[in-house]
């Protein structure tokens, strides 16, 4: 099983939310084009973007309940927090630790 972890920028912190959403949808489509269906996608975000199509349960959104970052430093902290949220969720589902390469 391959797990993709995507920390997504918030709408309020984006200069162009439509572009963020478009690139995100392209990313999802790319992952779903894999030949091996054994994958999951975890997305940590403040705002769930409009999806170009329906996806199955392999996509899971985890909403961050922290203040929206406004400075570059806060944005880096926000990204780290979102990665931590997804790692916690993955550990819960896997029943233990995770390996990173």
Buried (B, 14 or more C-beta within 10 A) or exposed (E): EEBBBBBBBBBEBBEEBEEBBBEBBEBBEEBBEEEEEEBBBBBBBBBEBEEEEEBEEBBBBBEBEBEBBEEEEBBEEBBEBBBEBBBEBBEEEEEEEEEEE
